[in-house]
Amino acid sequence: MDASLLINFLEGNERASVFKKAIAEEMRLYKLQLKKRGASCDIWLTGYGRIKEFSVEQNHVKRICEECLNGPLDEIEVDYIANALILHEIFVPASKKIEYAIYRLCDNGDSPLNRETFQYVIDSFDNEYKEFRTSDDIFLDELDIEVSSIIKDALNEIEEDNYDKSRELLSPLVDKKDSAAIYYSAGFSLPGEDSKEFHERYIKLLHQSAEYGYVPAIHELAICYHNGDPVVQRDAEKAAQLFKEAAEKGHPHSQWLHGLDLLYERNGISKDKKLGISYIEKSALAKFEGALVTMSKFYEKGKSGFPVDVDKAQYYKNQINKEDMLGYSSPCTILVS
């Protein structure tokens, strides 16, 4: 995909039908790889050497969504475009709100990529952006106070791009084989480490943290196997077992995903409607965004044995975007050197 072509499409200077035709061959190859390799498929972008930087604005993200809702683009093409915007450094989101919206347009295993998602992203621009806590934060808060404080300080250093300082803070805990510190230290590269080395170490440390019992690491490892990774091949059934393990240990995001697997008999998980709904309800009780949306749809449309109940549907909708809602996790891997 030529960078200038993509930018012209985003800016509205190129019709979506022309853009779709121009990327047809690479999309054909991408779709052939997708079932086997998942998110580890290559995202081709050419001609970006002559472009210093492009700021991705609200109107650009809206255009992607609208051209799938009303135009010729399909969900896989949207996923491809969104991944290109995330992976290539010439594209810089104009705000955290836009960065989060782009992430929601990736088929990353966290949330379904469908018409409701596209409309949700469009509507989200009418609301003030908030930094929501995630399921991981629950487990971070449950750590020993001193350990939790050190890790939070290290994460603050990452927000300021002070990676050396963050490593310095985490290193003593990693040496003591602290499972949470290992998990957070996995998320950014070491000096001189190339992309392949980084991903190999990342997966190794996720496994180590998960084996030591840190629940967010189990969930993140499940995401890696669900999507496919440069190091691990896509394995939806293995991912589902990891989501199950994290769900059983109280991870709200995994509870929602495992509940859906049980409900719809997906990814090698045997159908158990009662247990599936129970997990989704637990996730909604923790106020995880995906589960709140799912419960609102159950009551709004009378799905999965729930009666149509407008008041209950509205109750769950009202929980979305409140201060105590748990949001989807953002990408946590950073190649810094």
C-alpha positions as CSV (number, residue, x, y, z in Angstrom):
1,M,0.0,0.0,0.0
2,D,1.5,3.3,-1.1
3,A,1.6,5.8,1.8
4,S,0.6,8.7,-0.4
5,L,-2.4,6.8,-1.7
6,L,-3.5,6.0,1.9
7,I,-3.0,9.7,2.9
8,N,-5.0,10.8,-0.1
9,F,-7.8,8.4,0.9
10,L,-7.8,9.6,4.5
11,E,-7.9,13.2,3.4
12,G,-10.8,12.6,1.1
13,N,-8.8,13.3,-2.1
14,E,-9.2,9.7,-3.4
15,R,-12.5,7.8,-3.7
16,A,-12.8,4.7,-1.5
17,S,-13.6,2.6,-4.6
18,V,-10.4,3.7,-6.3
19,F,-8.4,3.1,-3.1
20,K,-9.9,-0.4,-2.7
21,K,-9.0,-1.3,-6.3
22,A,-5.4,0.0,-5.8
23,I,-4.8,-2.3,-2.8
24,A,-6.7,-5.3,-4.2
25,E,-3.7,-7.5,-4.9
26,E,-2.0,-7.0,-1.5
27,M,-5.3,-7.5,0.2
28,R,-5.7,-10.8,-1.6
29,L,-2.3,-11.9,-0.3
30,Y,-3.0,-10.6,3.1
31,K,-6.3,-12.5,3.4
32,L,-4.6,-15.7,2.2
33,Q,-2.1,-15.4,5.1
34,L,-4.7,-14.3,7.7
35,K,-6.2,-17.6,8.7
36,K,-2.9,-19.2,9.3
37,R,-0.8,-16.4,10.7
38,G,-3.3,-13.9,12.1
39,A,-1.9,-10.6,13.3
40,S,1.6,-11.6,12.4
41,C,0.8,-11.1,8.7
42,D,2.9,-8.4,7.0
43,I,1.4,-4.9,6.6
44,W,2.9,-3.5,3.4
45,L,3.5,0.2,3.2
46,T,5.7,1.8,0.5
47,G,6.7,5.3,-0.5
48,Y,6.8,6.5,3.1
49,G,10.5,7.6,2.9
50,R,9.5,10.8,1.3
51,I,6.9,11.6,4.0
52,K,8.3,13.0,7.3
53,E,5.2,12.8,9.4
54,F,1.4,12.7,9.0
55,S,-1.0,13.6,11.8
56,V,-4.0,11.3,12.0
57,E,-7.0,13.4,12.9
58,Q,-10.6,12.7,13.9
59,N,-11.9,13.2,10.4
60,H,-9.5,10.6,9.0
61,V,-10.7,7.9,11.5
62,K,-14.3,8.8,10.8
63,R,-13.7,8.4,7.1
64,I,-12.4,4.9,7.5
65,C,-15.5,3.9,9.6
66,E,-18.0,5.6,7.2
67,E,-16.5,3.9,4.1
68,C,-17.1,0.5,5.7
69,L,-20.5,1.4,7.0
70,N,-21.7,3.0,3.8
71,G,-19.1,2.3,1.2
72,P,-17.0,-0.4,-0.4
73,L,-14.5,-1.2,2.4
74,D,-14.8,-4.4,4.3
75,E,-13.8,-5.2,7.9
76,I,-10.4,-6.8,6.9
77,E,-9.5,-3.8,4.9
78,V,-10.3,-1.5,7.8
79,D,-8.1,-3.8,10.1
80,Y,-5.3,-3.6,7.5
81,I,-5.5,0.2,7.3
82,A,-5.6,0.6,11.1
83,N,-2.6,-1.6,11.6
84,A,-0.7,0.4,9.1
85,L,-1.5,3.6,11.0
86,I,-0.3,2.0,14.3
87,L,2.8,0.2,13.0
88,H,4.4,2.8,10.8
89,E,6.0,5.7,12.6
90,I,5.2,8.4,10.0
91,F,1.6,8.2,11.2
92,V,1.1,10.1,14.5
93,P,-2.3,10.2,16.2
94,A,-3.2,13.8,17.0
95,S,-4.4,12.8,20.5
96,K,-4.8,9.8,22.9
97,K,-8.5,9.7,21.9
98,I,-7.6,9.2,18.3
99,E,-4.9,6.6,19.2
100,Y,-7.5,4.6,21.1
101,A,-10.0,4.9,18.3
102,I,-7.5,3.5,15.8
103,Y,-6.7,0.6,18.1
104,R,-10.4,-0.2,18.3
105,L,-10.4,-0.6,14.5
106,C,-7.8,-3.4,14.7
107,D,-9.0,-7.0,14.8
108,N,-6.9,-7.7,17.8
109,G,-8.9,-10.3,19.7
110,D,-10.0,-7.7,22.3
111,S,-13.2,-6.7,20.7
112,P,-15.4,-7.6,17.7
113,L,-14.8,-5.7,14.5
114,N,-18.2,-5.1,13.0
115,R,-20.7,-2.4,12.1
116,E,-21.5,-1.7,15.8
117,T,-17.8,-1.1,16.5
118,F,-17.5,1.4,13.6
119,Q,-20.6,3.3,14.7
120,Y,-19.3,3.2,18.3
121,V,-16.0,4.8,17.2
122,I,-17.8,7.5,15.3
123,D,-20.1,8.3,18.2
124,S,-17.1,8.3,20.7
125,F,-15.8,11.5,19.1
126,D,-18.8,13.3,20.5
127,N,-17.7,12.4,24.0
128,E,-14.9,13.8,26.1
129,Y,-11.9,11.4,26.0
130,K,-11.1,9.7,29.3
131,E,-8.2,7.5,30.4
132,F,-10.1,4.4,31.7
133,R,-8.6,1.9,34.0
134,T,-8.2,-1.6,32.5
135,S,-8.6,-5.1,33.9
136,D,-4.8,-5.2,34.5
137,D,-5.1,-2.3,36.9
138,I,-7.2,-4.4,39.3
139,F,-4.3,-6.8,39.7
140,L,-1.7,-4.1,39.9
141,D,-3.6,-2.5,42.8
142,E,-3.8,-5.9,44.6
143,L,0.0,-6.2,44.7
144,D,2.2,-5.5,47.8
145,I,2.0,-1.7,48.3
146,E,5.7,-1.2,47.8
147,V,5.9,-3.4,44.7
148,S,2.8,-1.7,43.2
149,S,4.2,1.8,43.9
150,I,7.5,0.9,42.2
151,I,5.8,-0.5,39.1
152,K,3.4,2.5,38.9
153,D,6.5,4.8,39.0
154,A,8.1,2.8,36.2
155,L,4.9,3.0,34.1
156,N,4.9,6.8,34.6
157,E,8.5,6.9,33.4
158,I,7.4,5.1,30.2
159,E,4.7,7.7,29.7
160,E,7.5,10.3,29.7
161,D,9.6,8.1,27.3
162,N,12.2,7.6,30.1
163,Y,12.8,3.9,29.3
164,D,16.2,3.7,31.0
165,K,14.7,5.0,34.3
166,S,11.8,2.6,34.0
167,R,14.2,-0.4,33.5
168,E,16.2,0.8,36.5
169,L,13.1,0.8,38.7
170,L,11.9,-2.6,37.5
171,S,15.3,-4.4,37.4
172,P,15.6,-5.3,41.2
173,L,12.1,-6.7,41.1
174,V,12.7,-8.7,38.0
175,D,15.9,-10.1,39.6
176,K,13.7,-11.3,42.4
177,K,11.5,-13.0,39.9
178,D,8.5,-10.8,40.7
179,S,5.8,-11.9,38.2
180,A,4.2,-8.4,37.8
181,A,7.6,-6.7,37.2
182,I,8.5,-9.3,34.6
183,Y,5.2,-8.7,32.9
184,Y,5.7,-4.9,32.7
185,S,9.4,-5.1,31.8
186,A,8.5,-7.3,28.8
187,G,6.6,-4.5,27.1
188,F,9.6,-2.4,25.8
189,S,12.8,-3.3,24.1
190,L,16.4,-3.3,25.3
191,P,19.1,-1.0,23.8
192,G,20.3,-2.5,20.5
193,E,17.5,-5.1,20.3
194,D,16.0,-5.6,16.9
195,S,12.3,-6.3,16.3
196,K,12.8,-10.1,16.1
197,E,14.9,-10.2,19.3
198,F,12.4,-8.0,21.1
199,H,9.4,-10.2,20.2
200,E,11.2,-13.4,21.2
201,R,12.1,-11.9,24.6
202,Y,8.6,-10.5,24.9
203,I,6.9,-13.9,24.5
204,K,9.5,-15.6,26.7
205,L,8.9,-13.1,29.6
206,L,5.1,-13.3,29.1
207,H,5.3,-17.1,29.5
208,Q,7.6,-16.7,32.6
209,S,5.2,-14.2,34.2
210,A,2.2,-16.4,33.4
211,E,3.9,-19.4,34.9
212,Y,4.5,-17.5,38.1
213,G,0.8,-16.8,38.2
214,Y,0.4,-13.2,37.1
215,V,-3.1,-13.1,35.7
216,P,-2.6,-10.1,33.3
217,A,0.3,-12.0,31.7
218,I,-2.0,-15.0,31.1
219,H,-4.5,-12.7,29.4
220,E,-1.9,-11.0,27.2
221,L,-0.4,-14.3,26.2
222,A,-3.9,-15.4,25.1
223,I,-4.2,-12.2,23.0
224,C,-0.8,-13.1,21.3
225,Y,-2.0,-16.6,20.5
226,H,-5.4,-15.4,19.3
227,N,-3.9,-12.9,16.9
228,G,-0.7,-14.6,15.9
229,D,2.6,-13.0,16.6
230,P,6.0,-12.8,14.8
231,V,7.1,-15.5,17.3
232,V,4.0,-17.6,17.9
233,Q,1.7,-19.0,15.3
234,R,-2.0,-18.2,15.6
235,D,-3.7,-20.8,17.7
236,A,-7.3,-19.8,18.7
237,E,-7.9,-22.9,20.7
238,K,-4.8,-22.4,22.8
239,A,-5.8,-18.7,23.3
240,A,-9.2,-19.8,24.4
241,Q,-7.8,-22.0,27.1
242,L,-5.6,-19.1,28.3
243,F,-8.6,-16.8,28.4
244,K,-10.4,-19.5,30.4
245,E,-7.6,-19.7,32.9
246,A,-7.5,-15.9,33.3
247,A,-11.3,-15.7,33.5
248,E,-11.3,-18.3,36.3
249,K,-8.8,-16.1,38.2
250,G,-11.0,-13.1,38.0
251,H,-9.7,-11.1,34.9
252,P,-12.9,-9.1,33.7
253,H,-11.7,-8.8,30.1
254,S,-11.0,-12.5,29.9
255,Q,-14.3,-13.3,31.6
256,W,-16.1,-11.5,28.9
257,L,-14.2,-13.3,26.1
258,H,-14.5,-16.7,27.7
259,G,-18.2,-16.1,28.3
260,L,-18.7,-15.5,24.6
261,D,-16.7,-18.6,23.7
262,L,-19.0,-20.7,26.0
263,L,-22.1,-19.0,24.8
264,Y,-21.4,-19.4,21.0
265,E,-19.3,-22.7,21.2
266,R,-16.2,-21.0,19.7
267,N,-12.5,-21.8,19.6
268,G,-12.7,-25.4,20.8
269,I,-14.8,-24.4,23.9
270,S,-17.8,-26.6,24.5
271,K,-21.2,-24.8,24.6
272,D,-22.4,-24.0,28.1
273,K,-24.9,-21.2,27.8
274,K,-25.6,-20.8,31.6
275,L,-21.9,-20.7,32.5
276,G,-21.2,-18.3,29.5
277,I,-23.8,-15.8,30.6
278,S,-22.5,-16.1,34.2
279,Y,-19.0,-15.1,33.1
280,I,-20.4,-12.2,31.0
281,E,-22.5,-11.0,34.0
282,K,-19.4,-11.1,36.2
283,S,-17.5,-9.1,33.7
284,A,-20.3,-6.6,33.5
285,L,-20.5,-6.4,37.3
286,A,-16.8,-5.4,37.2
287,K,-17.9,-2.7,34.6
288,F,-15.8,-4.0,31.7
289,E,-16.8,-2.1,28.6
290,G,-17.3,-5.1,26.3
291,A,-19.5,-6.9,28.7
292,L,-21.6,-3.8,29.4
293,V,-22.2,-3.4,25.6
294,T,-23.0,-7.1,25.3
295,M,-25.5,-7.1,28.2
296,S,-27.2,-4.0,26.8
297,K,-27.7,-5.7,23.5
298,F,-29.1,-8.9,25.2
299,Y,-31.8,-6.8,26.8
300,E,-32.3,-4.4,23.9
301,K,-32.9,-7.2,21.4
302,G,-34.0,-10.1,23.6
303,K,-31.0,-12.2,22.8
304,S,-29.6,-15.4,24.5
305,G,-32.7,-16.0,26.5
306,F,-33.0,-12.5,27.9
307,P,-36.4,-10.8,27.6
308,V,-36.6,-7.5,25.8
309,D,-36.2,-4.9,28.6
310,V,-35.6,-1.3,27.6
311,D,-34.9,-0.2,31.1
312,K,-32.2,-2.8,31.8
313,A,-30.6,-2.2,28.4
314,Q,-30.4,1.5,29.3
315,Y,-29.0,0.7,32.7
316,Y,-26.0,-1.1,31.1
317,K,-25.6,1.6,28.5
318,N,-25.5,4.2,31.3
319,Q,-22.5,2.4,32.9
320,I,-20.4,2.9,29.7
321,N,-17.9,5.8,29.9
322,K,-18.5,6.4,33.6
323,E,-15.3,7.0,35.6
324,D,-15.2,3.5,37.1
325,M,-15.6,1.7,33.8
326,L,-12.9,-0.7,32.8
327,G,-11.7,-0.1,29.2
328,Y,-10.0,-2.2,26.6
329,S,-6.3,-2.6,27.0
330,S,-4.1,-0.5,24.6
331,P,-1.1,-2.1,22.8
332,C,1.6,-2.5,25.4
333,T,4.6,-3.4,23.4
334,I,7.1,-0.6,22.5
335,L,10.1,-1.0,20.3
336,V,12.3,1.9,21.6
337,S,15.7,1.1,20.1
